Amino acid sequence: MSKTFHDNFKRITAGQNIAEITKATGLDQGSVSRYLNGSRVPRLPRLRRIARAYNVSVDELDEPLEGAA
């Protein structure tokens, strides 16, 4: 899931800085930074929080990007 989540998280938060993502999700800045740089993948409770904040499903966060092999 890590590469897929990383790519999708960057896509849904495009144009936002870490402070804006932190405010939208309620997650701490360190976690958001690690998710954006791909060094960590959130567990299910945080995935749900991100999904709610950006009005996407947890599955959408884990789906391969269209056209990706």
N, C-alpha and C positions, 0 to 999 in steps of 0.2 A: 504493500500500500504506500510506502514512503514516497517514491518518486511521483506516483499519481497524485497523492494528497498534496505534495509540495507544489506541483504544477497547478493544480486546481485552486489551491489556497492563494497562490500568487495571482491567478486569473481573477478570482472573485474580489480580491482586495486591491486590484490595480488602481493606481491613482490616489491611494490612501497612504499616509505615513503610519508609522508604528503607533503613535499616540492616537490617531483616529481609529485604528483597528482595535487597540486596547479599549477605547471608550465604547465602541460598538459591541465588543464581545465580552467585556468584563475580565479579560485575561490579563496577566501581568506582561510588562514589556519584554522581559527576558524570554518568556515562552513564545510570544508572537515573533520575536526576532529569530528564535531557533526554528520555528515552523516555516518562516519565510526563507531561511537559508538552507533548509532541508536537513538540518542536523538532528531534528527530533520530529516525531509524529505524535499527535495527541491521542490519548485514550478516548474511549467512547463518550464519557461525560463531556469532555471538552469538544469533541467532534459535534456533539448535539448542540452545544452552546454556539459554536461557530455557524452551524447550519441554520439555527434559529435567527441569529443576528443578520445573516445574509439571505434569508428566505430561500434556502436550497435544502435538499434532502442530504442526509448523511451519505447515501449512496452516490449522489452527485459529486461529493467531495472525493470519492474513491474511484470514480469512473475514469477510464482512459480518455484523454482529450481526443476529440474527433480528428481523424487523420493520423493519429499516433499509432505506431506499430507495436 
